[in-house]
Amino acid sequence: MNGAESLVSTLLAGGIDTCFANPGTSEMHFVAALDRIPGMRCVLGLFEGVVSGAADGYARMAGRPAATLFHCGPGLANALANLHNGRRASTRMVNIVGDQATYHRPLDAPLTADTEGWARGVSGWVRTATSAATVGRDAAVAIQAARTEPGTIATLILPADTAWTEGGEIGAKLPVPARTEADPLAVRNVAAVLRRGEPTVLLLGGDATDAAGLEAAHRIAAATGASLMAMGSNARMARGQGRVFVNRIPYPVDQAVQAMAGFRHVILVGARAPVIFFAYPGKPGSPLAPGAELHVLTRPEQDPRAALARLAEELGAPRAPVPDAGPRPEPARGALTPETVAQTLAALLPEGAVVADESITYGRGFFPGTRAAAPHDWLQVMGGAIGGGPPMATGAAVGAPGRRVINTQADGSAMYTLQALWTQARERLDVTTVIFANRKYQILLGELANVGANPGRTALDMLDLGNPDLDWVSLARGMGVEAAGAESCEGFADLLAASLRRKGPFLIALAV
Ligand SMILES: Cc1ncc(C[n+]2csc(CCOP(=O)(O)OP(=O)(O)O)c2C)c(N)n1
């Protein structure tokens, strides 16, 4: 057994059976080992940003890490933005980065780069393998690191000779530390804050936004009068009929400040302290009201659902029925607007759908409008690096077979990683991509005003995607994905319903 074979066997033994990949020369032995050892599903992405974003979406749905395969420092560098997004989502992932053979590195061949350095900025764990005999053990440690709460990205750099040399040994699966409980003192402190009856919000993130977490939070809110809110972006939120509805902190600074204005206490439950995305002249960096106090129920590595259950006990909060979301709406008619698009989504989302959302400005208000949809999960790009949506949808479809993925997708962001469509076609993934073709970087038009810049023609041209217009239907078809455009709600509803009836990917371009 060579090092590469021991590595593949170690990944399989550690519960990793899916590898998103874009290989090169230094990974050929790893690729050959994938052939010889059955059990690993390999998914090719035609750009490393697709590979890393897909691994992010996969892990969020499958609940276990995927492996990735990248080629040398530059291949890893192409993956960085979506690795950054994955890191912000606390996604579990094991990157294998092939690299120059140990003895070839000193010759400084063209692809030689600071692979470790580039890996460090996006990884919670980094190691360069030194021999075929130890690479299996290295991989076992990488898996352990990735799976340890709150979850991280582990990057194992694989010099080519550690892959092709004989003498590999399979690394035994290593134990993952159990998730820690919230500190009893934190539970009592938060209970004391809630008993005061002052305006308080429970800010939910991480696992607190799954169905059980939301129900436990609602139980506390119902008993104490506290409000519930979710972070601006969430890795995965359970939504729709039968689920507790919570809205998110809005993106625009003034709206975020307004949303938090009334709260004297903000209790973090699996969430980070809220922050405004950017600095704006004369505006605050935090949306918290002046004098508001932050309290921590759980740190990221702790289980927020268990903490909420203990908090409910501490408060003697009785079980509270989930508020009725109201009837599922009919598909909207007439002009496409954010509201009518949300209504149509709410009408047609199938039960168990997964929404991979990178709708940027168009979808800002989608949450209230999709409240009464069938039960579904909603995934968002977590690190603010655009181009996460199509890959995330692709990986989510691999990680949740049998569930339709709807990628609600802004046009400018889509162009970063559109080749994810090709992977969707090749793997026959059940993804419906809905492009909001507003033909501009709409968000940046607002940001120009917010930062106080005075735009001229050149600045405005930088935000215009309409010259030339992007032909979404041709772009999709060119990658093997059927597609059609719509200009009205009726057209959208027809296409969406048709896409749900068929197997495989479909793209709908909405002229908005
Ligand atoms: C990797 C990366 N590059 C650039 C940006 C800056 N940026 C933020 S939003 C945006 C444009 C988004 O346009 P689009 O996806 O069309 O959405 P819209 O604003 O029109 O709703 C850009 C370029 C970013 N956030 N991340």
The ligand as a Gaussian input file, in Angstrom:
#p B3LYP/6-31G(d) Opt

LIG

1 1
 C      -15.282000      37.575000      -3.096000
 C      -15.961000      38.891000      -3.114000
 N      -15.679000      39.784000      -4.071000
 C      -16.322000      40.971000      -4.103000
 C      -17.224000      41.308000      -3.150000
 C      -17.886000      42.671000      -3.148000
 N      -19.285000      42.573000      -3.500000
 C      -20.229000      42.451000      -2.566000
 S      -21.738000      42.348000      -3.195000
 C      -21.156000      42.498000      -4.770000
 C      -22.084000      42.533000      -5.930000
 C      -23.279000      41.661000      -5.773000
 O      -24.058000      41.754000      -6.930000
 P      -25.163000      40.693000      -7.236000
 O      -24.694000      39.353000      -6.880000
 O      -25.620000      40.903000      -8.628000
 O      -26.328000      41.060000      -6.209000
 P      -27.196000      42.405000      -6.101000
 O      -26.364000      43.375000      -5.337000
 O      -27.479000      42.891000      -7.491000
 O      -28.410000      42.016000      -5.355000
 C      -19.777000      42.594000      -4.782000
 C      -18.967000      42.710000      -6.013000
 C      -17.490000      40.335000      -2.147000
 N      -18.361000      40.541000      -1.164000
 N      -16.859000      39.150000      -2.164000

